[in-house]
């Protein structure tokens, strides 16, 4: 029996639960939210689909889940300029969760922003292998880059590494096209503001995150061994450690099977170093 646990079942957590049930990815889905009315509503709404899946709110059972999704905490609103600005609000939530699930045996997917720092924090607090702690964000950023590349008439695959935030690193070198620095910076500027238009319009991003989260869940459960842009706790990869950062990772049943170290051009290499330094600063909140 495959069990999926989701802590925080608001917009993204709730949609992820629904898509996971609709696609038959889990036999049991364990939901919890600190706000009881939302939790009750999401459980009922999921049960009313008639999908053959067990829905539970037993937080003790989360320890035995195959995949645990951390989506709890304060979400981003139009008043919050960057994802990193949520760190102070969400560090206590990460610490409580990490202590509660210390020694967890499955795979963790971190969604709550600032995602990279929170993924590092959960890894530290839970005391699990770094291969089993995956931060979500790079897939969504890559999807947004793909839209912008199409608009610009730039061919090739869309990959975004670095921070899931202001210090994103779009890999223009992977497109095979000659993209100048001015155009790169213009596209990067649009990427940084891509989510805010959605947040202002309907209160939060839902479809994009939930879809890509479910693709990540499926890659794990089906042992697909696909290479995806995910935030991984680094130990020397890309010359960085002491942080979790978006890198190309091969994902399978055990979580992060390997981290691929791609050659970056000078512009990308500089952006990656900036991202690493910035996120290292955030991650220090969980050290010591």
Helices and strands as residue ranges (DSSP letters): E 3-7, H 11-22, E 28-32, H 36-47, E 54-56, G 59-64, E 67-70, G 83-86, H 87-100, E 107-110, H 115-126, G 130-132, E 133-135, H 138-152, E 160-162, E 168-170, G 172-175, H 181-192, H 194-202, H 207-221, E 226-235, G 237-239, E 241-252, E 255-260, H 266-283, G 284-286
